[in-house]
Amino acid sequence: MRHLLASLLAAAAFAAPQRPNIIVILADDQGYGDFGANNPASKIATPGLDRLAAEGVRFTDAHTSSSVCTPTRYSLLTGRYHWRTRLQSGVLGGFSPPLIAPERQTLADLLKSVGYRTAMFGKWHLGLSWPLKGGGYADDGGNFSKAPQNVSQVDWSGEVKGGPLDCGFDEFFGISASLDMPPFVWIEGRKATEAATATKTWLRSGPAGPGFDAIDVQPGLTARLIRFIGERAEDAKAGKPFFAYVPFAAPHTPILPTKEWQGSSGINAYADFVKQVDADVGRILDALRQNGLERDTLVIFTSDNGCSPAAKIEELQAKGHQPNGVLRGHKADIFDGGHRVPFVLRWPAAVKGGTVAPQLVGQIDLFATFAEITGARPAEGQGEDSFSFASVLSVPGTPVVRRSIISHSINGSFSIRDGSWKLSLCPGSGGWSAPRPGSKEEQGLPAFQLYDLAADIGETRNLVDQEKERVEVLRAALEKAVAAGRTTPGPDLKNDVEVSIIKRPAQPKAGKNAKAKAAK
């Protein structure tokens, strides 16, 4: 009953403002503690993000569906857990086949159905079909670290398939995958802006456009978004709103802040890059104000997973900065440092600023939340795992429908939350931090981990032996969520693939280059 009341209150609150413009900014590998509002002890100055938090709502218990790139992006755009697809571990590459099925509704499709102009500027990383000169498409065969053997046959003047324009977006400017994955080319709409006739290296080597330089990507994406805001301003004021999805490729590797920001933090290049991202957020907010769109635009800033070891975490810590705050672990891990992320929302027309929201939410919930805010109706069977948190925006402190959320590590290990309790179905990190999967350190540990995050947010005391009944209840809940095909109310659905929550895919072999080779 209280959830029904909250929903009715939310509907009433959102009846007054017009449908907002929506901008979702997704940073790449930025940690929970990498901005001051989340981490008062942060050593990186982030006035842009702090401003966003002061003028909006800051969620302190927000999660991605995974602790690495591709799966997070799938769930954010579809409101559906990624492990209901073929992607059971790891990530895709720049030449991987598309992950989003043609019949799958995305946020762009949803908002387009109620009149939004939709655009994406940034890193796609959900698979693209690159055409070959003799017909067919390039395919990396699951090895994202290398270009396909037939890459020389790619028709760079042809149209890519399965990308943003096939997933509800009216326009797209960006890159195919992570900035350290070939091909290194800009894509405009369905085509590369130049043929990848050169070979360049940013961690990995591969075909590249002669004019493409990785250091230009962050300023290029920000400039393109700001231009879009100016172009759409008059239409937006006339009641024709826009949706812009902006997945930055920063501060992910290659860590290349522009000259203006190099050395600005006094810590290291990663901290400089975080400052550049923050400044770009500030520029975007300024552009909204200058175009008279500040009040009626909903802006969200979040990250695709926790901070990566590539940021040189120990170096940051030596300078007093904890990029993942008090959380255990980092990118790739099942620990909260892998998937609890910054999540700040501002919408001056409808949301009270300076609010801190401790409710459990996920990026996967944007689908249902945007549907409630805009009055859009999801297609039948879509957004199966998305719960609306609109009630929290209209009535701070309101309980949300979501009590539980499921997370995934890079090797396919699962965890499930129930209130403050978290069960992880693996003995170690499931990722890159210790105890690593298959390591001697992991041997002899209990098969599962149970933590009460209310008392132990750092996940230091495994209560699996003391709370055996709770372990079984949570495990059964996870198995039910997998088998049912959805976690929101609705008809039972069949998963695209069979999902095992116990038998995990093999972890990539450890070695001195393991972190560099693992998913970025």
ROKEMI-625010 format. One record per residue (C-alpha): residue in one letter; x, y, z; residue number from 0. Coordinates in pm, 1 decimal, decimal comma, always signed. Last residue first. Layout:
REM ROKEMI-625010
 drennu       px       py       pz gupa
      a        X        Y        Z  NUM
...
END
This chain:
REM ROKEMI-625010
 drennu       px       py       pz gupa
      k  +3832,7   -217,8  -1985,4  519
      a  +3801,4   -593,3  -1994,7  518
      a  +4117,4   -783,2  -1906,3  517
      k  +4431,3   -744,4  -2112,3  516
      a  +4576,1   -461,8  -1905,3  515
      k  +4482,3   -631,2  -1582,1  514
      a  +4634,7   -958,6  -1692,9  513
      n  +4960,5   -808,2  -1818,3  512
      k  +5181,0   -928,1  -1532,6  511
      g  +4997,8  -1255,9  -1525,4  510
      a  +4667,9  -1411,9  -1432,5  509
      k  +4483,0  -1632,1  -1675,4  508
      p  +4139,8  -1504,4  -1775,5  507
      q  +3874,5  -1632,7  -1530,4  506
      a  +3679,7  -1939,5  -1641,4  505
      p  +3302,4  -1903,8  -1670,0  504
      r  +3109,9  -1964,8  -1347,5  503
      k  +2918,2  -2272,2  -1240,5  502
      i  +2701,7  -2145,2   -955,2  501
      i  +2457,0  -1893,5  -1101,2  500
      s  +2405,6  -2079,8  -1427,1  499
      v  +2214,3  -1897,3  -1698,4  498
      e  +2053,0  -2071,3  -1993,6  497
      v  +2022,1  -1828,9  -2280,8  496
      d  +1760,6  -1588,5  -2411,6  495
      n  +1578,8  -1626,4  -2081,3  494
      k  +1218,3  -1743,9  -2083,9  493
      l   +950,3  -1513,6  -1954,0  492
      d   +705,7  -1542,6  -1667,3  491
      p   +426,4  -1287,4  -1686,8  490
      g   +458,5   -967,0  -1488,0  489
      p   +578,2   -817,5  -1162,6  488
      t   +940,2   -700,0  -1175,7  487
      t  +1229,7   -943,4  -1134,0  486
      r  +1221,7  -1097,9  -1480,9  485
      g  +1315,3  -1417,4  -1664,2  484
      a  +1159,0  -1635,3  -1396,5  483
      a  +1455,0  -1873,0  -1374,7  482
      v  +1716,2  -1608,9  -1299,8  481
      a  +1507,2  -1423,9  -1044,3  480
      k  +1407,0  -1753,5   -879,9  479
      e  +1770,4  -1861,8   -850,9  478
      l  +1855,7  -1530,1   -689,9  477
      a  +1572,9  -1559,4   -438,5  476
      a  +1678,4  -1915,6   -356,6  475
      r  +2032,7  -1797,1   -286,9  474
      l  +1900,3  -1522,3    -64,6  473
      v  +1687,6  -1761,3   +139,2  472
      e  +1968,4  -2017,1   +159,8  471
      v  +2217,6  -1760,0   +286,2  470
      r  +1965,2  -1627,4   +536,8  469
      e  +1928,8  -1976,6   +681,2  468
      k  +2305,3  -2016,0   +711,3  467
      e  +2355,0  -1689,1   +899,9  466
      q  +2647,0  -1759,7  +1136,8  465
      d  +2852,1  -1958,9   +885,0  464
      v  +2800,6  -1709,1   +599,3  463
      l  +2880,1  -1411,0   +818,9  462
      n  +3190,3  -1294,8   +627,6  461
      r  +3330,6   -995,3   +814,7  460
      t  +3532,4   -747,0   +604,3  459
      e  +3276,2   -626,9   +350,1  458
      g  +3377,7   -258,6   +381,3  457
      i  +3017,7   -153,6   +444,2  456
      d  +3014,8   -360,4   +762,3  455
      a  +2728,3   -267,9   +994,7  454
      a  +2467,1   -162,8   +739,0  453
      l  +2647,0   -370,1   +477,9  452
      d  +2561,3   -695,3   +652,5  451
      y  +2785,5   -932,1   +459,6  450
      l  +2751,7  -1287,8   +331,8  449
      q  +3023,8  -1457,6   +125,5  448
      f  +2997,9  -1794,2    -48,3  447
      a  +3227,6  -2092,1   -115,2  446
      p  +3399,8  -2046,5   +221,2  445
      l  +3774,8  -1982,3   +187,7  444
      g  +4015,2  -2275,3   +169,3  443
      q  +4172,1  -2166,9   -157,8  442
      e  +4119,6  -1798,8   -238,9  441
      e  +4469,9  -1695,4   -136,3  440
      k  +4614,3  -1970,4   -354,2  439
      s  +4454,0  -1798,2   -652,0  438
      g  +4181,5  -1950,4   -869,0  437
      p  +3966,8  -1638,4   -864,8  436
      r  +4154,4  -1345,3   -710,7  435
      p  +4151,3  -1295,5   -332,3  434
      a  +4259,5  -1024,8   -384,5  433
      s  +4156,2   -771,6   -645,2  432
      w  +4104,0   -847,5  -1014,0  431
      g  +3763,6  -1011,6  -1042,6  430
      g  +3539,5  -1266,2   -873,4  429
      s  +3664,6  -1102,7   -553,7  428
      g  +3685,9  -1415,7   -342,9  427
      p  +3485,1  -1718,7   -229,9  426
      c  +3206,7  -1685,7   -487,5  425
      l  +2828,8  -1664,4   -473,9  424
      s  +2809,8  -1322,2   -312,1  423
      l  +2529,0  -1259,7    -62,3  422
      k  +2456,7   -903,1    +47,1  421
      w  +2235,0   -800,7   +337,5  420
      s  +2143,0   -434,3   +385,7  419
      g  +1802,1   -471,3   +223,7  418
      d  +1825,1   -791,4    +25,8  417
      r  +2122,5   -769,7   -208,3  416
      i  +2232,6  -1036,5   -453,6  415
      s  +2578,5  -1127,8   -579,8  414
      f  +2678,0  -1322,9   -886,5  413
      s  +3011,6  -1433,7  -1031,5  412
      g  +3038,4  -1404,7  -1409,6  411
      n  +3413,7  -1359,1  -1445,8  410
      i  +3391,3   -978,7  -1468,6  409
      s  +3166,9   -949,2  -1164,2  408
      h  +2786,4   -944,8  -1157,2  407
      s  +2527,0   -765,0   -945,8  406
      i  +2167,7   -841,3   -850,6  405
      i  +1940,6   -595,3   -671,3  404
      s  +1689,5   -629,5   -388,8  403
      r  +1457,7   -396,1   -203,8  402
      r  +1332,7   -205,0   -506,4  401
      v   +985,3    -61,3   -458,7  400
      v  +1119,7   +260,9   -317,6  399
      p  +1067,0   +395,7    +32,8  398
      t   +988,4   +768,9    +36,3  397
      g  +1262,1   +971,8   +203,7  396
      p  +1241,6  +1252,5    -48,5  395
      v   +890,8  +1285,2   -198,4  394
      s   +905,0  +1382,7   -566,7  393
      l  +1245,2  +1239,9   -651,1  392
      v  +1209,0   +934,6   -429,6  391
      s   +872,9   +855,8   -589,8  390
      a  +1036,5   +850,3   -933,4  389
      f  +1245,6   +547,6   -828,5  388
      s  +1087,1   +323,6  -1091,6  387
      f  +1184,0    -43,8  -1093,7  386
      s  +1355,7   -206,5  -1393,1  385
      d  +1415,7   -579,7  -1427,6  384
      e  +1177,0   -666,4  -1711,0  383
      g  +1226,5   -341,8  -1904,5  382
      q  +1034,0   -489,7  -2197,2  381
      g   +775,8   -772,1  -2204,4  380
      e   +504,8   -563,5  -2366,1  379
      a   +632,4   -229,5  -2492,0  378
      p   +707,5    +28,9  -2226,6  377
      r   +445,6   +304,2  -2194,6  376
      a   +578,9   +660,1  -2186,6  375
      g   +415,9   +893,3  -1934,8  374
      t   +729,8  +1107,9  -1913,1  373
      i   +818,6  +1067,6  -1546,5  372
      e   +683,1   +714,5  -1515,5  371
      a   +860,5   +586,0  -1827,5  370
      f  +1180,2   +764,7  -1727,0  369
      t  +1173,1   +583,0  -1394,4  368
      a  +1096,6   +244,1  -1550,4  367
      f  +1394,9   +261,2  -1787,4  366
      l  +1626,1   +442,4  -1546,0  365
      d  +1596,9   +149,8  -1305,9  364
      i  +1882,2    -50,5  -1463,8  363
      q  +2110,6   +222,7  -1333,5  362
      g  +2028,4    +71,6   -998,4  361
      v  +1862,9   +190,2   -679,7  360
      l  +1881,3   +115,8   -306,0  359
      q  +1755,5   +414,0   -105,9  358
      p  +2007,7   +635,6    +75,8  357
      a  +1892,1   +954,5   -100,7  356
      v  +2073,9  +1277,6    -13,1  355
      t  +1887,0  +1591,8   -114,7  354
      g  +2061,1  +1923,5   -179,7  353
      g  +1814,7  +2027,0   -446,5  352
      k  +1441,5  +1961,9   -447,1  351
      v  +1323,2  +1793,1   -765,1  350
      a  +1050,7  +1908,0  -1004,4  349
      a  +1154,9  +2210,3  -1208,6  348
      p  +1516,5  +2200,2  -1088,5  347
      w  +1591,0  +1851,3  -1229,3  346
      r  +1928,1  +1726,6  -1102,6  345
      l  +2038,9  +1365,3  -1054,1  344
      v  +2358,8  +1225,3   -902,4  343
      f  +2476,5   +864,2   -908,7  342
      p  +2837,5   +781,9   -822,1  341
      v  +2892,4   +405,4   -830,5  340
      r  +2846,3    +83,5   -637,5  339
      h  +2960,4   -182,9   -887,8  338
      g  +3324,8   -277,2   -839,3  337
      g  +3390,3   -110,3   -505,4  336
      d  +3086,6   -301,1   -382,7  335
      f  +3276,0   -631,3   -394,7  334
      i  +3193,2   -849,6   -696,1  333
      d  +3508,7   -717,3   -857,8  332
      a  +3588,3   -606,5  -1217,4  331
      k  +3652,3   -242,0  -1116,3  330
      h  +3749,1   -196,1   -754,1  329
      g  +3752,2   -373,7   -419,9  328
      r  +3614,5   -281,3    -79,9  327
      l  +3420,3    +40,9    -37,6  326
      v  +3532,7   +320,2   +195,2  325
      g  +3588,1   +560,7    -92,9  324
      n  +3637,9   +399,7   -432,3  323
      p  +3899,3   +650,5   -544,0  322
      q  +4056,1   +674,3   -194,5  321
      h  +4285,0   +980,0   -203,6  320
      g  +4549,3  +1041,3    +63,3  319
      k  +4846,7  +1092,7   -169,2  318
      a  +4965,1   +737,5   -104,8  317
      q  +4610,8   +628,8   -184,5  316
      l  +4634,9   +775,2   -534,1  315
      e  +4963,1   +593,6   -595,5  314
      e  +4810,8   +271,8   -464,6  313
      i  +4516,3   +318,2   -701,7  312
      k  +4730,5   +348,4  -1012,0  311
      a  +4438,4   +456,3  -1233,7  310
      a  +4490,4   +131,1  -1427,4  309
      p  +4368,8    -43,5  -1111,7  308
      s  +4022,6    +65,2  -1228,4  307
      c  +3777,4   +286,8  -1039,6  306
      g  +3431,8   +140,0   -997,8  305
      n  +3179,5    +65,4  -1269,5  304
      d  +2984,4   +233,5  -1551,9  303
      s  +2976,7   +575,4  -1387,3  302
      t  +2698,2   +822,3  -1301,1  301
      f  +2578,8  +1173,2  -1379,8  300
      i  +2211,5  +1241,1  -1442,1  299
      v  +2066,1  +1563,4  -1579,1  298
      l  +1691,6  +1630,4  -1597,3  297
      t  +1631,5  +1944,1  -1801,4  296
      d  +1339,9  +2180,8  -1744,5  295
      r  +1502,1  +2433,5  -1513,7  294
      e  +1837,2  +2453,5  -1695,0  293
      l  +1701,0  +2494,3  -2046,3  292
      g  +1741,4  +2870,5  -2101,7  291
      n  +2023,1  +2824,7  -2353,7  290
      q  +2286,8  +2979,5  -2127,1  289
      r  +2165,8  +2768,1  -1835,8  288
      l  +2186,5  +2442,9  -2031,4  287
      a  +2531,0  +2537,7  -2163,3  286
      d  +2651,1  +2611,3  -1808,6  285
      l  +2543,3  +2264,0  -1695,6  284
      i  +2736,4  +2114,0  -1986,7  283
      r  +3043,9  +2322,6  -1903,3  282
      g  +3028,3  +2204,3  -1540,9  281
      v  +3014,5  +1842,9  -1653,9  280
      d  +3315,3  +1916,5  -1874,0  279
      a  +3503,5  +2051,8  -1571,9  278
      d  +3432,3  +1728,0  -1386,7  277
      v  +3562,7  +1519,0  -1675,5  276
      q  +3880,1  +1730,2  -1680,4  275
      k  +3923,9  +1692,7  -1305,4  274
      v  +3886,8  +1315,9  -1338,9  273
      f  +4156,2  +1324,7  -1607,8  272
      d  +4397,8  +1509,2  -1376,1  271
      a  +4329,7  +1248,2  -1105,5  270
      y  +4413,2   +978,3  -1359,3  269
      a  +4731,3  +1160,6  -1463,3  268
      n  +4870,4  +1168,6  -1109,0  267
      i  +4849,4  +1358,6   -779,3  266
      g  +4917,8  +1732,3   -817,1  265
      s  +4568,5  +1764,4   -956,5  264
      s  +4647,5  +2004,4  -1242,3  263
      g  +4947,8  +1809,9  -1371,4  262
      q  +4796,1  +1777,7  -1719,7  261
      w  +4462,5  +1958,5  -1725,4  260
      e  +4514,1  +2223,8  -1992,3  259
      k  +4737,8  +1988,3  -2188,3  258
      t  +4450,9  +1744,2  -2240,2  257
      p  +4405,6  +1449,2  -2006,4  256
      l  +4515,1  +1119,6  -2158,8  255
      i  +4453,6   +810,2  -1946,7  254
      p  +4431,9   +552,5  -2223,6  253
      t  +4259,1   +413,8  -2027,6  252
      h  +3931,5   +513,0  -1862,3  251
      p  +3875,9   +865,4  -1720,3  250
      a  +3713,3   +899,4  -1967,8  249
      a  +3541,2   +732,6  -2267,1  248
      f  +3226,5   +936,7  -2196,8  247
      p  +2883,6   +776,7  -2231,3  246
      v  +2653,1  +1066,5  -2320,6  245
      y  +2289,8   +964,9  -2376,3  244
      a  +2097,8  +1271,2  -2490,5  243
      f  +1717,0  +1280,7  -2471,9  242
      f  +1536,0  +1579,3  -2622,4  241
      p  +1211,2  +1761,9  -2555,1  240
      k   +965,9  +1906,9  -2809,4  239
      g   +752,7  +2139,4  -2595,6  238
      a   +833,7  +2469,3  -2765,4  237
      k  +1120,8  +2533,9  -2524,5  236
      a  +1277,6  +2207,1  -2638,9  235
      d  +1236,1  +2308,0  -3003,8  234
      e  +1414,7  +2635,5  -2933,4  233
      a  +1701,0  +2469,4  -2747,1  232
      r  +1765,6  +2177,5  -2983,4  231
      e  +2058,0  +2325,2  -3176,2  230
      g  +2213,6  +2478,3  -2865,4  229
      i  +2194,3  +2151,3  -2672,6  228
      f  +2337,6  +1965,4  -2973,3  227
      r  +2637,2  +2200,0  -2985,7  226
      i  +2700,6  +2135,1  -2616,3  225
      l  +2682,9  +1759,7  -2681,7  224
      r  +2931,8  +1785,5  -2970,3  223
      a  +3171,6  +1993,9  -2764,4  222
      t  +3165,6  +1739,7  -2482,6  221
      l  +3228,8  +1451,7  -2722,1  220
      g  +3522,6  +1625,7  -2887,9  219
      p  +3680,2  +1736,4  -2558,7  218
      q  +3682,3  +1372,3  -2438,3  217
      v  +3785,2  +1221,7  -2771,4  216
      d  +4072,9  +1449,7  -2874,2  215
      i  +4336,1  +1273,6  -2661,9  214
      a  +4262,1   +950,6  -2848,1  213
      d  +4382,0  +1088,8  -3179,7  212
      f  +4208,9  +1015,8  -3511,1  211
      g  +4328,8  +1192,0  -3825,2  210
      p  +4492,2   +889,8  -3988,8  209
      g  +4187,3   +676,0  -3898,0  208
      a  +4294,6   +368,4  -3711,4  207
      p  +4338,4     -3,4  -3759,7  206
      g  +4476,5   -184,1  -3456,3  205
      s  +4716,4   -189,6  -3166,0  204
      r  +4615,9   -229,3  -2801,8  203
      l  +4732,8    -13,2  -2510,8  202
      w  +4659,2   +289,2  -2731,8  201
      t  +4834,5   +187,3  -3051,5  200
      k  +4790,6   +308,7  -3406,9  199
      t  +4775,9   +148,0  -3750,9  198
      a  +4667,7   +363,6  -4043,6  197
      t  +4411,1   +303,5  -4317,8  196
      a  +4104,8   +326,0  -4092,2  195
      a  +3892,1   +501,6  -4353,9  194
      e  +3746,6   +833,5  -4241,0  193
      t  +3428,6   +959,3  -4071,2  192
      a  +3322,8   +601,5  -4004,7  191
      k  +2961,2   +549,0  -4101,3  190
      r  +2622,5   +475,1  -3943,6  189
      g  +2557,6   +808,9  -3772,9  188
      e  +2900,9   +966,9  -3745,6  187
      i  +3164,8   +720,8  -3626,2  186
      w  +3508,2   +839,4  -3520,4  185
      v  +3787,5   +591,9  -3575,0  184
      f  +4030,2   +383,6  -3370,6  183
      p  +3910,3    +35,6  -3459,3  182
      p  +4036,7    -84,8  -3223,8  181
      m  +4015,3   -104,9  -2843,0  180
      d  +4196,2   +134,0  -2605,3  179
      l  +3923,5   +398,7  -2631,2  178
      s  +3665,6   +145,0  -2523,7  177
      a  +3411,0    +52,5  -2790,4  176
      s  +3274,0   +177,1  -3124,4  175
      i  +3345,8   +546,9  -3097,7  174
      g  +3128,2   +857,4  -3104,9  173
      f  +2868,9  +1058,9  -3289,1  172
      f  +2514,0   +930,8  -3308,2  171
      e  +2179,3  +1064,8  -3425,2  170
      d  +1814,4   +964,6  -3415,2  169
      f  +1874,4   +699,9  -3150,1  168
      g  +1629,7   +411,0  -3114,8  167
      c  +1855,3   +106,6  -3119,5  166
      d  +1932,7    +73,9  -3491,3  165
      l  +2075,1   +427,7  -3493,9  164
      p  +2281,3   +339,3  -3186,1  163
      g  +2458,0    +43,6  -3345,6  162
      g  +2336,1   -288,2  -3483,3  161
      k  +2463,1   -224,3  -3833,3  160
      v  +2761,7    -30,2  -3966,4  159
      e  +2724,2   +138,6  -4302,9  158
      g  +2994,2   +114,8  -4567,3  157
      s  +3280,2   +354,9  -4638,3  156
      w  +3517,2   +162,5  -4410,0  155
      d  +3455,7   -155,1  -4607,1  154
      v  +3641,5   -402,7  -4387,6  153
      q  +3852,6   -643,5  -4593,8  152
      s  +4179,8   -566,5  -4415,1  151
      v  +4003,8   -666,3  -4091,2  150
      n  +3984,0  -1025,3  -4218,5  149
      q  +4188,2  -1167,2  -3930,9  148
      p  +3965,9   -986,9  -3680,2  147
      a  +4124,0   -707,6  -3471,5  146
      k  +4277,1   -821,4  -3146,0  145
      s  +4210,5   -774,3  -2775,1  144
      f  +3835,1   -825,0  -2819,8  143
      n  +3874,8  -1198,0  -2873,4  142
      g  +3510,6  -1311,9  -2884,1  141
      g  +3520,4  -1420,8  -3246,0  140
      d  +3638,0  -1076,1  -3355,4  139
      d  +3368,2  -1059,6  -3622,0  138
      a  +3374,9   -856,8  -3944,4  137
      y  +3052,6   -857,2  -4143,2  136
      g  +2911,2  -1019,1  -4454,4  135
      g  +2975,1   -917,2  -4812,8  134
      g  +3289,3   -900,8  -5023,4  133
      k  +3390,0   -554,5  -4904,6  132
      l  +3317,1   -642,1  -4543,1  131
      p  +3061,7   -451,5  -4334,2  130
      w  +3128,0   -369,8  -3965,1  129
      s  +2851,1   -513,5  -3744,5  128
      l  +2869,4   -330,8  -3414,0  127
      g  +2879,4   -446,6  -3052,5  126
      l  +2763,1   -290,9  -2728,3  125
      h  +3068,7    -74,6  -2659,0  124
      w  +2897,4   +253,0  -2763,0  123
      k  +3140,3   +519,9  -2637,8  122
      g  +3021,2   +874,8  -2684,9  121
      f  +2752,3  +1108,8  -2812,0  120
      m  +2404,0   +960,8  -2836,4  119
      a  +2094,1  +1140,4  -2956,6  118
      t  +1716,6  +1114,4  -2922,5  117
      r  +1452,2  +1370,6  -3016,1  116
      y  +1165,1  +1294,8  -2780,0  115
      g   +804,7  +1262,9  -2896,6  114
      v   +645,8  +1010,3  -2664,5  113
      s   +759,3   +695,6  -2850,7  112
      k  +1107,6   +847,2  -2885,2  111
      l  +1139,8   +819,5  -2510,0  110
      l  +1092,2   +442,4  -2508,4  109
      d  +1299,8   +380,2  -2820,3  108
      a  +1588,8   +583,9  -2675,5  107
      l  +1563,6   +406,4  -2341,4  106
      t  +1588,9    +79,8  -2531,5  105
      q  +1332,6   -170,2  -2658,2  104
      r  +1469,5   -509,2  -2765,9  103
      e  +1325,6   -640,5  -3094,6  102
      p  +1651,3   -593,0  -3286,4  101
      a  +1853,2   -772,4  -3014,1  100
      i  +2108,5   -564,1  -2823,4   99
      l  +2441,9   -748,1  -2818,4   98
      p  +2575,4   -645,5  -3158,4   97
      p  +2859,5   -855,3  -3306,4   96
      s  +3210,1   -780,0  -3172,7   95
      f  +3448,8   -565,7  -3380,6   94
      g  +3515,8   -291,5  -3124,9   93
      g  +3524,1   -540,9  -2840,3   92
      l  +3270,5   -701,9  -2607,7   91
      v  +3298,5   -748,3  -2232,4   90
      g  +3369,8  -1013,1  -1970,3   89
      s  +3122,9  -1271,0  -1846,0   88
      q  +2784,0  -1422,3  -1927,1   87
      l  +2703,3  -1214,2  -2235,2   86
      r  +2466,3  -1433,1  -2438,8   85
      t  +2167,3  -1244,7  -2298,9   84
      r  +1977,4  -1274,4  -1968,1   83
      w  +2311,7  -1199,3  -1806,3   82
      h  +2269,1   -837,3  -1915,2   81
      y  +1993,4   -770,2  -1664,7   80
      r  +1712,5   -574,3  -1825,0   79
      g  +1616,4   -205,9  -1802,5   78
      t  +1727,8   -175,6  -2165,9   77
      l  +1973,9   +114,6  -2186,2   76
      l  +2123,0    +85,4  -1837,5   75
      s  +2129,9   -294,8  -1854,0   74
      y  +2321,7   -305,8  -2181,8   73
      r  +2562,9    -35,3  -2072,6   72
      t  +2649,7   -218,5  -1749,9   71
      p  +2710,2   -540,1  -1942,5   70
      t  +2956,6   -368,0  -2176,4   69
      c  +3174,7   -185,4  -1925,5   68
      v  +3273,8   -385,7  -1617,1   67
      s  +3158,6   -425,7  -1255,0   66
      s  +2812,7   -538,9  -1356,3   65
      s  +2447,5   -448,9  -1306,3   64
      t  +2552,3    -99,2  -1198,9   63
      h  +2463,1    +17,0   -853,0   62
      a  +2331,5   +310,5   -651,4   61
      d  +2349,6   +319,4   -270,4   60
      t  +2450,1   +682,5   -199,3   59
      f  +2206,0   +858,9   -430,8   58
      r  +2270,6  +1232,1   -460,4   57
      v  +1966,6  +1440,5   -548,6   56
      g  +1993,6  +1785,3   -706,7   55
      e  +2134,5  +2136,3   -678,0   54
      a  +2407,7  +2054,2   -425,8   53
      a  +2482,0  +1727,1   -607,9   52
      l  +2523,4  +1897,7   -945,3   51
      r  +2740,9  +2164,8   -786,0   50
      d  +2960,6  +1896,8   -629,1   49
      l  +2986,7  +1736,2   -971,1   48
      g  +3109,8  +2057,2  -1129,7   47
      p  +3329,0  +2159,8   -834,5   46
      t  +3529,2  +1834,0   -842,2   45
      a  +3864,3  +1894,6   -669,3   44
      i  +4050,4  +1565,4   -630,0   43
      k  +4189,2  +1495,1   -282,8   42
      s  +3868,3  +1332,8   -163,3   41
      a  +3825,3  +1329,9   +214,7   40
      p  +3464,3  +1449,8   +191,9   39
      n  +3391,0  +1149,1    -33,4   38
      n  +3051,8  +1137,0   -199,9   37
      a  +3011,9  +1515,8   -226,7   36
      g  +3382,1  +1550,0   -304,3   35
      f  +3409,5  +1340,0   -614,8   34
      d  +3614,5  +1034,4   -694,0   33
      g  +3492,6   +826,9   -400,9   32
      y  +3248,5   +613,9   -600,1   31
      g  +3510,5   +554,8   -867,9   30
      q  +3524,5   +669,3  -1230,3   29
      d  +3583,2   +378,4  -1471,6   28
      d  +3404,8   +541,2  -1768,2   27
      a  +3170,4   +830,0  -1693,1   26
      l  +2806,7   +796,8  -1799,3   25
      i  +2626,3  +1127,3  -1855,7   24
      v  +2249,2  +1088,2  -1897,8   23
      i  +2080,8  +1402,1  -2033,7   22
      i  +1701,3  +1430,9  -2028,8   21
      n  +1481,8  +1716,4  -2150,7   20
      p  +1187,7  +1727,6  -1919,4   19
      r   +825,0  +1645,8  -1996,2   18
      q   +636,3  +1952,2  -1884,8   17
      p   +617,2  +2023,6  -1515,2   16
      a   +281,0  +1995,5  -1333,2   15
      a   +186,5  +1627,2  -1355,1   14
      f   +520,4  +1516,4  -1211,7   13
      a   +420,9  +1575,2   -851,9   12
      a    +84,5  +1405,6   -897,0   11
      a   +244,5  +1096,8  -1051,3   10
      a   +497,8  +1084,5   -770,8    9
      l   +225,9  +1104,8   -507,4    8
      l    +38,5   +822,0   -678,0    7
      s   +353,4   +609,0   -688,0    6
      a   +424,1   +676,5   -323,5    5
      l    +71,0   +575,6   -232,8    4
      l   +106,6   +250,9   -427,6    3
      h   +439,2   +183,0   -254,4    2
      r   +278,8   +245,2    +84,8    1
      m     +0,0     +0,0     +0,0    0
END
